[in-house]
Amino acid sequence: MPSLAEKLKEYAESDVYPYHMPGHKGNADTGSIFDELHGMDITEIEGFDDLHHATDILKRVQEEAACAFGADRTFYLVGGSTAGILTAVSAVLEPGSELLIARNCHKSVYHAAYLRGLKLHYIVPEYDPQGQILKPVTAAQVRKALREYPNISAVLITSPTYEGLVANVGEIAEAVHEKGIPLIVDEAHGAHFGFASCLPSNSNAWADLVVQSLHKTTKALTQTALLHVNGNRVSAAQVQKYLDIYMTSSPSYLLMASMEEAVKDLLDNGEQLYRDFMQKKESFLKKTAGMKTLFVYQQMDASENEKKCGNMALCMDADENGKTDKKADPCKILICSRAREFSGKRLYDVLLQKYHLQMELCENNHVLAIMTPYDRQEGFDRLAAALNEIDWELTGRYRNESCSIGLTGELHTFPPHLPRQAQTLTESWSEGQIIPITECAGRISAAFVYQYPPGIPLVVPGEVWDEELVSEVVEKIATGYEMLGIVEKCGTIKVVVTENQTVKVKPVTMK
């Protein structure tokens, strides 16, 4: 049976004339750099099925994906994981109901809550001061929140985190299902999980809905994602209903063909792909193990056996029967600075401007590199060489100068500050009033403020700006981080807030 890509190629090479969309009409001579793709870029025509009512080839490829990922039902998404999150939240929660989420969720979760008029309750994950990152939520935190807020209708967690740390989804699902409510897992960064022995398991064995971005870690094209449905707590018909609302009625067949190919590659070649990847990564870790000022963060357990494994250890959790599962994604490489004066933003800028190495993100004391089996050896070699050179220069500088070196960075030497909720997101997200950020302490935010990536809000509409939060955002801006939601006008940094005065605080001055 031909794949979707093979059918598209056959159609492009046939003598069928396209009296249909798209407007390029399959013409390979328009003068566009995309001419070679035009012939395979089609709409819903005879023989190619309809994603919104799949009965033929698109039905088959989604069923094959469900089998590959161990899900009961799988839906193709061409609007990224965002479409999956909007759909998942809408499918399980009635307007005005209560949702428990991890505070480090992606902004799309908050957007879904806004659209459904939900009341949000937060779990604040524990903070790791070494990597200056948030850990995954735990089952104990979920149980505590469910006792505190008995009217919660669903729970949504992020696993893995942006930095690749994996929650114990099985234990969390047990806690959630004891309440008879569904668990949604934003597994956007874990589409490759379960396809090799060195990788964590995916969440389909436990969670009711799982959202994965194929384009983040596989060879599928950007915007491709999957939404998996498991068990009987969530209606697949409800999922389809909201997919029809949130997803384009003209899905790209090029994107869908790349999804089929990516899943097949994982299924057929995953073990070998990741065996080769781990060899490259282990060589990279050996080359960077001697750095003094920079270091590659590796989440470690406290057991003596893993201490002996050193920097190259894979992270494990073991149950009483000795069964283990990885709790970190080896494809995420977090590179941290021990130097107070050398923040993640400065490391990011040096790597890009001097070495032409584009990191995924920078925050606090670190940068994040996403590496996959499709990275060439050149990628590992250039990054290792650059880091060693930067580390040599930094270490020499600090040896000769009275600069402090410790496991701290320029920002966030304390756990991230969680603002107090004063109103719901739906009540507060508005045009509000634009005032200087130094004057907004004590006001209720009417806008999101966040870095992208990772797209995790520092401030959510309805939360109160206090002095500590203002200082944190002002310092980030002064350090060079771009903060979305902040408006610059006439050289004055401003932020959108409501007019409500809620708390008395001290004035804050710009540094």
N, C-alpha and C positions, 0 to 999 in steps of 0.2 A: 504494500500500500504506500503510495507516494506521500512524502512529507508536504507540509504547507509550502515550504520554500521551493520544493521541486514543482509543485503545481503552479506557483507564481511564475517560475522561470519558463515552464511550458507555455503558459498563457502569453507571456511577453514575446515568445518566439513564434507564436501562431499567427495566422492571417486574420484573426478576429479584429474588426475595427471598433474602437471604443467610443460609442455615442453616449458616454456616461462620465460622471466625475471620476477622478480629479481633473482639474483644468489643463494640466500639461499634456493630457491625452496619450500618455505613454510615449511621447516623442523623445527620442534620444539625441535630438539635434537642435535643442533650444538655446544652446550657449550657456547652459547652467552647469555648475560643477556636479550637480545631482543627476545629470542626464542618464547615466548608466543605471540608476535606480528607477527611473520613470516607468519603465515597462512593467515592473513588478509592483508598483504602487497603485493599488486598485481600491474600489469601494465594494459594497455588498452586491455582487453580481452572481449570475447563475453558476452554480457549481462550487461556490466558495463559502456558503453558509453565512449566518448572521450571529454575531457574538451575543446579541441580546435575546436570541431565540435559537440557540444552537441545536441542530438536529443531525449534522453530518460531520464534516472534518473538524470543525471547532469543538463539537461535542466530544469527538474522539481524543483530540489533543488535551482537553481539560481532564478527561477521565484518565488518560495516561499520566498526567501530572499528579492527580490525586493518588494514583497507585505508587508513583515514585516517591512522594512525600509522606505516604502513610496517612492520608486524610480520607474522610468519608466522601467529601465533595470539594472540588477545587474550581475556582473561578479565575479566568484570565483577567488582568487589569491592565489597561493602557494609559491610565492616569496616575501611575505610580502608587506607592503605598498610601498616599493621601486619599485617593479614591477608596481604598480598602478601609482605612480608619473611619472615614465619614460614613461609609456603608455599614460597617460593623457596629458602630455606636448607635446609629439610627435603627438598625434592625433589632436591637435588643432592649432599647430604652424608650419608654413613652415620654412625650414632652413633659418637662417639669419634674422628672424623677431624679434620683440621686445616684451619682457615679463616684466610685473610689478609684483614684488614679495615683500613680507615682508622680511626685512633683517634677521629675526630670523627663516627663513625656514631651514628645514633639508637639510643635504648635498646632498640627492638624487635629490633635485630640481636643485641644481647647476650642478650635473652630467647630468641631462636631458638637461639643457641649453648648456652644453659643447657638447653633442652628436648632438644637432640640430644647433650648431653654433649661438646661440641666443645672442642678446644684452639685458643685464639686466638693469632694473631701479629699485631702491630700495625705499621702505617706511620704515623709521626707527620708530618703535613703541615707544610710550611714556614709560618712565622709572618710576618704583615705588621704591623709595628709602627705604621704610620700608622693603619690602620683597627682595629688590635688584634683581628684575626681570623685564622683559619687559612685557608691557601690550599688548593686542591684537590691531591690526590695526583698524582704524575707517573709516567710510564712508567719512568723511571730508578729511582725508588724501588721500584716494583713488581718490576722485574727484579732489583734487589739483594736484596729480600726472598725472591724465589723461589729465588735461588741459595743464600741462607743457610738456608732451610727447605725442603729438597727434597721433603718429604712433604705439602706443601699440596695440598688437593684442589679448592679453589675460591678465587676472589678476589671480594670485595665492596667497592665504593667508593660514596661519596656524591657525586653530581654532578647538579645544582648543589649547592653548599653552601647552608646556611640563608641566607647573605648573598648568594647568587646567582652565585658564581664557578663556572665550568664547567671541568671537566677535559678533557684531550685523550683522550677515550674511545677513539678509533680507535687511537692509539699504545698505550694501555694494553691494549686487547683483543688487539693483535698480540703483545704480550709474554706475556699470559696464555695465548693459544691456542697459542703455540710449545710450551708445556708440556702441551698437550692437555687442559687443564682449563677449566671454564666461568667466565665473568665475569658477576656480578650487579651491576646498577647501581641504586642507590636514587636514582631521579630524581623523588622525591615532589614536589619544587618545580618540576618542569619539564614538567608536562602540556601546557602551551601551546607548548612548543618545536617549531619546524618549521612553524608555521602562518602565519608572516609573514616577510618578508625581513629585518626588523630583529631577529629572534630567533635564538638558537642552534639548531642541529639537535638533534633528540632522539637517543637512543643506540641505536635499534633497528637501525641499519645495522651495528653492531659487537658489541653485547653479546648474551649468550645469554638473559638474563632482565632485564627492565626493569620497575620498579615506579613508578607515577605516581599522585599524589593529584589527582583532578580537582577536588576541592573547594577546594584551596589557591589556584589561580590561574584557574579558569574559573567559570562560573555554576552548576555542579552543586552539589547540596546536600551538607552536611557528612556525612562517612563514605564518600563515593564515591571509588573508585580503580580503577586498571587494572593488570593484570599481563600483560606481553607476553612471548611465547616466540619465539625466533628460532634458526634453524639446527637441527642434529640432535644437539647435545651434551647437551641436556636433553629428557627424555621429557615430552610434553604429558600423557600418561596419569598420570605421577607427579605432575605439577602438579595435575591434577584430583583425584587421590587425597588430597593434603594440603589442598587447598581444601575438600574435603568434611569434613575434620577441623576445620580452623580457622575456617571461615566458618559463620555461622548457617544452620540449615536452613529458616529463615523469612525470606528476604531481602525487603526493602521494595521494592514495585513503584513507590512514589513516588520512592525514591532512584534506581532503575534508569531510570525515565522521565526524570528530570533529567539523568542521564548521557547518554542518547541525544540529548537536546536540546542539551546543552553541546558534545558532539562535532560535531554538525551545525552549530552556530553557528560553531565554529572553522573547520570545513571550508569553509563557504559564505562567511563574512564575515571570516575571520581577518586578511587583508591590510588591509582597510579599518579594522577595529577597532584594530589596532596602529598604523596610520598616524595615526589620530586620537589614540590614546594618546600617541604620541611627540611630537606637537605640544603636548599639554598638559604633558608632562614637560619638554620643552625650554623652555617658558615658565616653568615652575617653577624650573628650573636657572638661568635668566637672573635671576629675581627673588632668588635666594639666592646668587648668585655673589659679591656684595660683602661677605659676612659675614666677620668678623675672628676671632671666638673659636670659633664653630661653623663647620663646613664639611660639605658633602655629598661623601661619599667616592665617587670614581670610579676603579676599577682601570684603570691606564694602562700601556701598553707604553712602552719607552724611545725609540722611533723619533722622529725630528724631525717627521715628518708628523703623528703623533698628538699631539705636544706642541703643535703649532700649532692643533689642533682644540680644545684647552682642555677646560673642564669638561664639555662636551656630547659629547665623543667617545664613540663606541661602541667596545667593546674587540674587537680582532681578533687572530687568529693567522694568519700567512701562510706557506704552504709555498713550495718552490722554484719552483713553477709559477705563483705569484701567487694561488692559491686561498685564500680567507679564510673564516673562520668566527668567529662572535662567541664570546667567552669570558666574557661576563658577561650576566646577565639584567637588562634595563632596568627590569623591574617591581620590583626590590628597591632601595629608597632607604635608604642607611645614612647617618645624620646623626651626626657625631662632634664631640666637644668637645676643644679644644686646652688647656683649663684644667685643671690638676691638681685644683683644688678643686670642679670641676663634672663629676661622673661621669655615666655613662649612666643610672644609677638616678635621679639628681637631675633630669636632663633629662626622663626618662620621667614622673616625678611632676609636674613643672611643666606639661608638655604635657597631662596628664590632668586635673589638679586645677584649673588656671587656664583652660585653653583647651578642655577637654573633647575632646581628641584622643587616641584610644586607639591606642598603638603596638603592634606585634606583639611586640616584646621589647626588653629593655635588657640590655646587658652592658658591662663595662669602661668604655670612653670613648664609647659610642655607643648609639643606639636604632635600631631597624629599622622602616621603614614598608613594607608590601607594597601596591603600587598596581597596578591592573589596568585593562583597557579599560572595566570596569564602574564604575570610580570616577567620580563626578561632578566637574565643574569646581570645585565648591565645596570638594571635598576637597583639591585642589592649592592653591587660593587660601588657605584657612584655615591650612594647614600652613606655606606660605611666609610669610604675615603673622605667624604666631606665632613662627617661627624668627627672623625679622628683628627682632622686638621683643625676644625673649630675648637675641639676640646684641648688640643695641644696649645693653641694660642691663648685660650681662656686660662688654662691651668698655669701657664707661664706668667700671665699677667697677674693672677692672684697670688702667685708665689712671691712676686716682686713688689706688690702693693698691699696696702692694709685693707683689702676688701674681704668681706665676710663670706664664707662658704658654709652652707648648712643645708639641710633638707627643707628648704623653704624657697619660695619664688617671690617675684615682685608683687604678685597679687594673690589673694585667697590663701593667706597663711592660717585662716580660720575656716570652718565650714561655711558654705554659702548661706547667706542670710535669707530667711523665709519671711516675706512681708505678711502682715496680718490682713485677713479677709474682712472687709466691712460690708460689701455688697456682692451680689452674684455677678458673674461675667456678663450675663445677658442684660442686667440692669445698667451696667457701667460702660460697656463698649460703645463709645459715641464720639462726636466731634469734640466735646468738652471745651476746655479753655486752654489756650497756649500761653504758658508762662515760663520764665527761666527755670532751669532744673534746680538751681540753687535756692529757689523759693517754693519748691513743691513739697517739701517735707510737711507732713500732716495732711496732705490732700489724698483723695482717692484717685487712683490711676484710671484714665478712660482709654488707655491704649496699652498694647503689648510693647515691651522693650526686651530685645534679645540680640544675640549674635547669630549670624548664619554663615556657615554651619556653626553650631549643631542645631539651631532652631528651637532651643529650649528656653522658654521665657524666664528672664530675671524678674519681670514684673508682669502681672496679669491684670486686665481691667477688673476693678473691684477691690484690689489690694491697696493698702495704705503705704505711701512713701514715708519713710522715717529717715532720721539723720544718717543712720548707718547705711541704708540702701542708697541714699543720694551720694554719700561719699564713695561707695563702691563703684557706682556708675560713672561718676565724675573722674575717678582714678583710671578706670578702663579707657575712657575717652582720651584722657591726657596721655596715656601710654600708647595710643595709636589704634586701639581696637575700634572697629566700626560697629556702632550700636544702632540697629534698626529700631524705628519708633521714636528716635530722637530727631528733632528738626533743628537745622542750623539756619539762622537768619541774621543778617547784619553782624556776623561774627559772634553772635550770642547763642549759646546752646539752649534750646528750649525743649520742653516735653509737654505732651498733651495730658491734662489732668482735669478732673471735675472741679467744681467750685466749692465742694463740701469741705469744711474744715473739721477734722475729726480728732486730732491729737495736738498737744502742745509740744513743740520740739525746739531745739536750739537752731539758729541760722547756720547755714553751711556756706563756705566761701570756696571759690574755684582755686585750684592749685596752679 
